[in-house]
Amino acid sequence: MTPDLLAPLDLAFWNIESETHPMHLGALGVFTTRTPTAGAHAADLLAARAAAVPGLRMRIRDVWRPLDLRQPFPFGLRRPLAFGGAAREPAPDFDPLDHVRLHAPTADFQAAAGRLMERPLERERPPWEAHVLPGEDGTSFAVLFKFHHALADGLRALTLAAAVLDPVDLPARRPRPAEPRRGLLPDVRRLPGLLRGTLSDVGRALDIGASVALSTLGVRSSPALASESSGTRRTAGVVLDIDDVHRVRKAVGGTVNDVLIAVVAGALRRWLDERGDGSEGVAPRALIPVSKRRPRTAHPQGNRLSGYLIRLPVDDPDPLSRLGAVRTAMDRNKDAGPNRGAGAVALLADHVPALGHRLGGPLVGQAARLWFDILVTSVPLPGLGLTLGGNPLTEVYPFAPLAGGQSLAVAVSTYRGRVHYGLVADARAVPDLDRFAQAVSDEVETLIKACGP
């Protein structure tokens, strides 16, 4: 079987990883049950089902071939992307029992998840894990899924996780159109379009670079959002009622996402003031990832991400004014589109040869702090209820990777009428993550009161 070469952004995620900054996504799902042995049964189910999921058998290995004959370049030429690259291929010795682990009962799922999120995935094996955490009370258990970002983005990770849960009836997907075969010589009829595309790519790269440079001017962040990269992790979760979010949205306007981002801004203000760091003059840069994949037609593997970069109005004391500022910033980004602006740096990965990713990965990982101060990402979840071994999934907290030099990352999912915030922090830099979680809940109440009856 021919190895599946990593897309440039996947390769970037693979190479920027370090011991203190593993690049895996996480999701902590909490299931209710009436059987104390349900956790052990769930572990057995996950291992048995994982064996039948091809995507979970894929490992990532280095590729040193001099040419990648499948990657097109302007004018039909080929570019040396595979030299120093990596590829996915089936692991010949795949054993699901190496990836599904049953732990001792615990009274605190989040504390256990934080410790497990610290550990990098084994790079010699398919880079994913499922940790089953039985609850001490015997009425619930949790499963922490970890997927390396080079193996799966948020949508792909959701697909892989759903494949090992109980079967559900999903709408049929249209088959992905076959890509036309490309010859060694360019089709002359396509040359004008290829030339325009090349010039457009150059212009976009210059625009992104200039926007990044401008975004660093007048940065007003807080030392609380920076860390010395201890490698430790702490997680926390917050659950909100989606009806409360819609109530604010309908009263003020904008989108649900605008409200959820504004909640983060307000929570940061509360948290900074309560811990004595102060919010005056603070307007950190938040990176809001934007998926460029079309789930029904795009290749199921490979990250296709861009992003929006906005200043969070943490220094604004008025909750509705904060929401208005977030809405204005997001509208401005949407009008410009996800292909331009400082948030679109991920798109530049396509213009870097594989060897450049390998050699420059560690430097790029350390440079994230210069680009943005906090990640606020949304992870889509299906609207239908999910179960494992007949036990219903009642809570699900997504966890994003923590970039080098940063202390806090926020991921948000909506599931079954509730919003779940998944918080990941450097445990030494943010020992009071629970206070930030409480600030998220308090900020929603403040917004509701500000909107009036």
C-alpha positions as CSV (number, residue, x, y, z in Angstrom):
1,M,0.0,0.0,0.0
2,T,1.4,3.4,-1.0
3,P,2.0,5.7,2.1
4,D,-0.3,8.7,2.4
5,L,1.9,11.7,2.5
6,L,1.1,14.2,5.2
7,A,-0.4,17.5,4.0
8,P,1.9,20.5,4.8
9,L,-0.1,21.6,7.8
10,D,-0.2,18.1,9.2
11,L,3.6,18.0,8.8
12,A,3.9,21.3,10.6
13,F,1.9,19.9,13.6
14,W,4.1,16.7,13.6
15,N,7.3,18.7,13.7
16,I,6.5,21.5,16.1
17,E,5.7,19.0,18.9
18,S,8.0,18.9,21.9
19,E,8.0,17.0,25.2
20,T,6.5,20.1,27.0
21,H,4.1,20.9,24.2
22,P,2.5,17.7,22.8
23,M,0.3,18.5,19.8
24,H,-2.7,16.2,20.5
25,L,-6.4,17.1,20.6
26,G,-8.4,15.7,23.5
27,A,-12.1,15.2,24.3
28,L,-13.4,14.1,27.7
29,G,-16.8,12.4,27.4
30,V,-18.8,11.6,30.6
31,F,-21.3,8.7,30.4
32,T,-24.0,7.9,33.0
33,T,-24.6,4.3,34.0
34,R,-26.3,2.1,36.5
35,T,-23.7,-0.6,36.5
36,P,-20.4,-0.3,38.4
37,T,-18.7,-2.5,35.8
38,A,-19.7,-0.4,32.9
39,G,-16.3,1.3,32.6
40,A,-14.5,-2.0,32.2
41,H,-17.1,-3.1,29.6
42,A,-16.6,0.2,27.8
43,A,-12.8,-0.4,27.6
44,D,-13.4,-3.9,26.1
45,L,-15.8,-2.4,23.5
46,L,-13.5,0.3,22.5
47,A,-10.6,-2.1,22.0
48,A,-12.7,-4.5,20.0
49,R,-14.2,-1.8,17.8
50,A,-10.9,0.0,17.2
51,A,-9.5,-3.0,15.5
52,A,-12.1,-2.6,12.7
53,V,-11.5,1.2,12.1
54,P,-8.8,1.7,9.4
55,G,-8.0,5.2,10.4
56,L,-7.0,4.1,13.9
57,R,-4.4,1.7,12.4
58,M,-2.4,4.5,10.8
59,R,1.0,5.3,12.1
60,I,3.2,8.2,10.9
61,R,6.7,7.6,9.8
62,D,9.5,9.7,8.2
63,V,9.7,9.8,4.4
64,W,13.0,10.7,2.7
65,R,12.1,10.1,-1.0
66,P,13.5,13.0,-3.1
67,L,10.3,13.8,-4.9
68,D,6.6,13.7,-4.2
69,L,5.0,12.8,-7.6
70,R,1.5,13.5,-6.5
71,Q,1.7,17.1,-5.3
72,P,1.0,19.6,-8.1
73,F,2.9,22.8,-8.4
74,P,2.2,25.8,-10.7
75,F,2.6,25.0,-14.4
76,G,2.3,21.2,-13.8
77,L,5.8,21.0,-12.4
78,R,6.6,18.8,-9.3
79,R,8.1,20.0,-6.0
80,P,10.4,18.1,-3.6
81,L,7.9,18.0,-0.8
82,A,8.6,14.4,0.4
83,F,12.3,14.9,1.2
84,G,12.2,15.3,4.9
85,G,8.5,14.7,5.1
86,A,6.3,12.1,6.7
87,A,3.5,9.8,5.7
88,R,0.6,7.8,7.2
89,E,0.6,4.1,6.6
90,P,-1.0,1.1,8.3
91,A,1.0,-0.1,11.3
92,P,1.9,-3.8,10.7
93,D,1.8,-4.7,14.4
94,F,-1.3,-2.7,15.5
95,D,-2.8,-3.9,18.7
96,P,-5.8,-1.9,20.1
97,L,-4.8,-2.9,23.6
98,D,-1.8,-0.7,23.3
99,H,-4.1,2.3,22.9
100,V,-7.2,1.6,25.1
101,R,-6.4,1.8,28.8
102,L,-8.6,1.2,31.8
103,H,-7.7,3.2,34.9
104,A,-8.5,2.9,38.6
105,P,-11.8,4.5,39.7
106,T,-11.5,8.3,40.3
107,A,-13.6,10.9,42.0
108,D,-12.4,13.7,39.7
109,F,-12.5,13.1,35.9
110,Q,-10.9,16.5,35.2
111,A,-7.9,16.0,37.5
112,A,-7.2,12.7,35.8
113,A,-7.7,14.2,32.4
114,G,-5.2,16.9,33.1
115,R,-2.5,14.4,34.1
116,L,-3.1,12.3,31.0
117,M,-3.1,15.4,28.7
118,E,0.5,16.0,29.8
119,R,1.8,12.9,28.2
120,P,2.9,13.0,24.5
121,L,1.5,10.2,22.4
122,E,4.0,7.5,21.3
123,R,5.2,8.5,17.9
124,E,6.2,4.9,16.9
125,R,2.6,3.8,17.1
126,P,-0.6,5.1,15.6
127,P,-0.8,8.4,17.6
128,W,-4.1,8.1,19.5
129,E,-5.3,6.8,22.9
130,A,-8.5,6.2,24.7
131,H,-8.4,6.3,28.5
132,V,-11.4,4.9,30.4
133,L,-11.9,6.4,33.8
134,P,-14.5,4.7,36.0
135,G,-16.2,6.9,38.6
136,E,-15.8,6.1,42.2
137,D,-19.6,6.4,42.8
138,G,-20.3,3.7,40.2
139,T,-22.9,5.9,38.5
140,S,-20.7,7.3,35.7
141,F,-17.5,6.8,33.8
142,A,-15.5,9.0,31.5
143,V,-13.4,8.4,28.3
144,L,-10.6,10.7,27.4
145,F,-9.8,10.4,23.7
146,K,-6.4,11.8,22.5
147,F,-5.6,12.2,18.8
148,H,-2.4,13.7,17.4
149,H,-3.2,16.8,15.3
150,A,-1.2,15.3,12.4
151,L,-3.5,12.3,12.4
152,A,-6.8,14.1,12.7
153,D,-8.2,17.6,12.9
154,G,-11.4,18.2,14.9
155,L,-13.8,16.9,12.3
156,R,-11.6,13.8,11.6
157,A,-11.1,13.1,15.3
158,L,-14.9,13.3,15.8
159,T,-15.4,10.7,13.0
160,L,-12.8,8.4,14.5
161,A,-14.2,8.6,18.0
162,A,-17.8,8.1,16.7
163,A,-16.6,4.9,15.0
164,V,-15.9,3.2,18.3
165,L,-19.1,4.4,20.1
166,D,-22.4,2.6,19.6
167,P,-23.6,2.6,16.0
168,V,-26.0,5.4,15.0
169,D,-27.9,6.2,11.9
170,L,-26.2,9.0,10.1
171,P,-27.2,10.7,6.8
172,A,-25.6,9.1,3.8
173,R,-22.6,11.1,2.4
174,R,-22.1,11.7,-1.2
175,P,-18.9,10.1,-2.6
176,R,-15.9,12.3,-3.0
177,P,-15.3,13.2,-6.7
178,A,-12.2,11.5,-8.1
179,E,-9.4,13.9,-8.8
180,P,-8.3,14.0,-12.4
181,R,-5.0,12.4,-13.3
182,R,-2.2,14.9,-14.0
183,G,0.4,14.3,-16.6
184,L,4.0,15.3,-16.5
185,L,3.4,18.3,-18.7
186,P,0.9,21.0,-18.0
187,D,-2.3,21.4,-19.8
188,V,-1.7,24.6,-21.8
189,R,-5.4,25.5,-21.5
190,R,-4.9,25.8,-17.8
191,L,-1.8,28.0,-17.8
192,P,-3.5,31.4,-17.5
193,G,-5.5,30.1,-14.5
194,L,-2.5,28.6,-12.9
195,L,-0.5,31.8,-13.4
196,R,-3.3,33.8,-11.8
197,G,-3.5,31.3,-8.9
198,T,0.3,31.6,-8.4
199,L,0.2,35.4,-8.3
200,S,-2.8,35.2,-6.0
201,D,-0.9,32.9,-3.6
202,V,2.1,35.2,-3.6
203,G,-0.1,38.2,-2.8
204,R,-2.0,36.3,-0.1
205,A,1.3,35.3,1.5
206,L,2.5,38.9,1.5
207,D,-0.8,40.1,2.9
208,I,-0.7,37.6,5.7
209,G,2.9,38.4,6.6
210,A,2.1,42.2,6.7
211,S,-1.0,41.5,8.8
212,V,1.0,39.5,11.3
213,A,3.6,42.2,11.6
214,L,0.8,44.8,12.3
215,S,-0.9,42.5,14.8
216,T,2.1,42.7,17.1
217,L,1.9,46.5,17.3
218,G,0.5,47.8,20.5
219,V,-0.1,44.3,22.0
220,R,-1.7,44.6,25.4
221,S,-1.7,41.2,26.9
222,S,-1.2,39.9,30.4
223,P,1.7,37.9,32.0
224,A,-1.0,35.6,33.3
225,L,-1.5,34.3,29.7
226,A,2.2,33.5,29.3
227,S,4.1,30.5,30.7
228,E,7.6,29.1,30.9
229,S,6.3,25.8,29.4
230,S,6.5,23.5,32.4
231,G,5.0,20.6,30.5
232,T,2.3,20.2,33.2
233,R,-1.4,20.3,32.4
234,R,-4.6,21.0,34.2
235,T,-8.1,20.8,32.7
236,A,-11.5,22.1,33.7
237,G,-14.9,22.1,32.2
238,V,-17.9,24.4,32.2
239,V,-21.5,23.6,31.1
240,L,-23.9,26.3,30.0
241,D,-27.5,26.1,28.8
242,I,-27.7,26.9,25.1
243,D,-31.0,28.7,25.7
244,D,-29.2,31.3,27.9
245,V,-26.7,31.9,25.0
246,H,-29.6,32.3,22.5
247,R,-31.3,34.7,24.9
248,V,-28.3,37.0,24.8
249,R,-27.9,36.6,21.1
250,K,-31.5,37.5,20.3
251,A,-31.3,40.5,22.6
252,V,-28.1,41.9,21.3
253,G,-27.6,40.4,17.8
254,G,-24.7,38.6,16.3
255,T,-24.0,34.9,16.3
256,V,-23.8,32.2,19.0
257,N,-20.1,32.1,18.4
258,D,-19.8,35.9,19.1
259,V,-21.5,35.4,22.4
260,L,-19.3,32.4,23.4
261,I,-16.1,34.4,22.5
262,A,-17.4,37.4,24.4
263,V,-17.9,35.2,27.4
264,V,-14.2,34.3,27.3
265,A,-13.3,38.0,27.2
266,G,-15.5,38.7,30.2
267,A,-14.2,35.7,32.1
268,L,-10.6,36.7,31.5
269,R,-11.4,40.2,32.9
270,R,-12.9,38.7,36.1
271,W,-10.1,36.2,36.5
272,L,-7.3,38.7,36.1
273,D,-8.9,41.1,38.5
274,E,-9.6,38.4,41.1
275,R,-6.1,37.1,41.1
276,G,-4.6,40.6,41.3
277,D,-3.1,40.8,37.8
278,G,-5.5,43.5,36.7
279,S,-7.4,43.9,33.5
280,E,-6.8,47.5,32.8
281,G,-5.4,48.1,29.4
282,V,-5.5,44.3,28.6
283,A,-6.6,43.3,25.0
284,P,-5.0,40.0,24.2
285,R,-5.0,38.5,20.7
286,A,-7.3,35.5,20.4
287,L,-6.8,33.0,17.5
288,I,-10.2,31.7,16.3
289,P,-9.5,28.7,14.0
290,V,-11.6,28.3,10.9
291,S,-12.0,25.0,9.1
292,K,-11.7,25.2,5.3
293,R,-12.8,21.6,4.8
294,R,-16.0,20.6,3.3
295,P,-16.9,17.4,5.2
296,R,-19.0,15.8,2.4
297,T,-16.4,16.3,-0.3
298,A,-13.0,16.9,1.3
299,H,-10.4,14.2,1.8
300,P,-11.1,12.6,5.2
301,Q,-7.5,13.1,6.4
302,G,-5.5,16.3,6.4
303,N,-5.8,19.6,8.3
304,R,-7.4,22.4,6.3
305,L,-7.3,25.3,8.7
306,S,-7.2,29.0,8.6
307,G,-8.2,31.4,11.3
308,Y,-9.3,34.8,12.5
309,L,-7.2,36.9,14.9
310,I,-9.1,39.4,17.1
311,R,-8.3,41.5,20.1
312,L,-10.4,40.5,23.1
313,P,-11.8,43.6,24.8
314,V,-10.8,42.4,28.3
315,D,-10.2,46.0,29.5
316,D,-13.8,47.1,28.7
317,P,-15.9,47.1,31.9
318,D,-19.3,46.9,30.0
319,P,-20.4,43.3,29.2
320,L,-22.6,44.4,26.3
321,S,-19.9,46.7,24.9
322,R,-17.4,43.7,25.0
323,L,-19.9,41.6,23.1
324,G,-20.4,44.4,20.6
325,A,-16.6,44.7,20.1
326,V,-16.2,41.0,19.5
327,R,-19.1,41.0,17.0
328,T,-17.6,43.9,15.1
329,A,-14.1,42.2,15.0
330,M,-15.6,38.9,13.8
331,D,-17.7,40.6,11.2
332,R,-14.6,42.4,9.9
333,N,-12.7,39.1,9.7
334,K,-15.6,37.3,7.9
335,D,-15.9,40.2,5.4
336,A,-12.2,39.8,4.6
337,G,-12.5,36.0,4.4
338,P,-10.4,33.2,6.0
339,N,-7.6,33.4,3.3
340,R,-6.2,36.7,4.4
341,G,-5.2,38.5,7.6
342,A,-3.0,37.6,10.5
343,G,-5.1,34.7,11.5
344,A,-4.4,32.9,8.3
345,V,-0.8,32.0,9.0
346,A,-1.6,28.3,8.9
347,L,-2.1,28.7,5.1
348,L,1.5,29.5,4.7
349,A,2.4,25.9,5.5
350,D,1.5,25.0,2.0
351,H,4.4,27.1,0.7
352,V,7.1,25.5,2.9
353,P,8.9,22.4,1.6
354,A,8.9,19.3,3.9
355,L,12.5,19.7,4.9
356,G,11.7,23.2,6.0
357,H,9.0,22.0,8.3
358,R,11.4,19.4,9.8
359,L,14.2,21.9,10.4
360,G,12.1,24.9,11.4
361,G,9.4,23.1,13.4
362,P,10.9,23.7,16.8
363,L,11.4,27.4,16.1
364,V,7.8,27.8,14.8
365,G,6.5,26.1,17.9
366,Q,8.3,28.7,20.1
367,A,7.0,31.6,17.9
368,A,3.3,31.0,18.6
369,R,3.5,33.4,21.5
370,L,4.5,36.2,19.1
371,W,1.4,35.4,16.9
372,F,-1.4,35.1,19.4
373,D,-2.0,35.1,23.2
374,I,-4.9,32.6,23.6
375,L,-6.6,30.0,21.4
376,V,-10.4,30.0,21.4
377,T,-11.7,27.2,19.1
378,S,-15.0,25.6,18.4
379,V,-15.3,21.8,17.8
380,P,-18.5,20.6,16.0
381,L,-20.5,17.7,17.5
382,P,-23.5,15.9,16.2
383,G,-26.9,16.9,17.4
384,L,-28.0,13.3,18.1
385,G,-27.4,11.5,21.3
386,L,-24.3,9.2,21.5
387,T,-23.9,6.1,23.7
388,L,-21.2,3.6,24.6
389,G,-22.3,0.1,25.7
390,G,-25.9,1.6,25.9
391,N,-24.7,4.2,28.4
392,P,-25.6,7.8,27.3
393,L,-23.0,10.5,26.7
394,T,-24.1,13.4,28.9
395,E,-21.1,15.7,28.9
396,V,-18.3,16.2,26.4
397,Y,-15.4,18.6,26.9
398,P,-13.0,19.3,24.0
399,F,-9.4,20.1,24.7
400,A,-7.0,22.0,22.4
401,P,-3.3,21.7,22.3
402,L,-1.4,24.3,24.3
403,A,1.0,26.4,22.2
404,G,4.5,27.1,23.4
405,G,4.8,29.9,25.8
406,Q,1.1,30.1,26.4
407,S,-0.7,29.3,29.7
408,L,-4.3,28.8,28.6
409,A,-6.4,27.4,25.7
410,V,-10.2,27.3,25.3
411,A,-12.3,24.9,23.2
412,V,-16.1,24.9,23.0
413,S,-18.6,22.4,21.8
414,T,-22.4,22.4,21.8
415,Y,-24.1,19.0,22.5
416,R,-27.7,18.2,23.2
417,G,-28.8,21.7,24.2
418,R,-25.8,22.5,26.3
419,V,-22.5,24.4,25.7
420,H,-19.4,22.7,27.0
421,Y,-16.2,24.7,27.5
422,G,-13.1,22.6,27.7
423,L,-10.2,24.5,29.4
424,V,-6.5,23.4,29.2
425,A,-3.8,25.2,31.1
426,D,-0.2,24.9,32.1
427,A,-0.7,23.6,35.7
428,R,2.2,25.7,37.1
429,A,1.3,28.9,35.4
430,V,-2.5,28.5,36.1
431,P,-3.0,26.7,39.4
432,D,-6.3,28.5,39.8
433,L,-8.0,27.2,36.6
434,D,-11.1,26.4,38.5
435,R,-11.5,30.1,39.3
436,F,-11.4,30.9,35.6
437,A,-14.0,28.2,35.0
438,Q,-16.2,29.8,37.6
439,A,-15.6,33.2,35.9
440,V,-17.0,31.7,32.6
441,S,-20.3,30.8,34.4
442,D,-20.5,34.1,36.1
443,E,-20.0,36.0,32.9
444,V,-23.0,34.4,31.3
445,E,-25.2,35.4,34.2
446,T,-23.8,39.0,33.9
447,L,-24.7,39.1,30.2
448,I,-28.2,37.8,30.8
449,K,-28.8,40.5,33.5
450,A,-27.4,43.2,31.2
451,C,-29.8,42.2,28.4
452,G,-32.8,42.8,30.8
453,P,-36.0,40.9,31.2
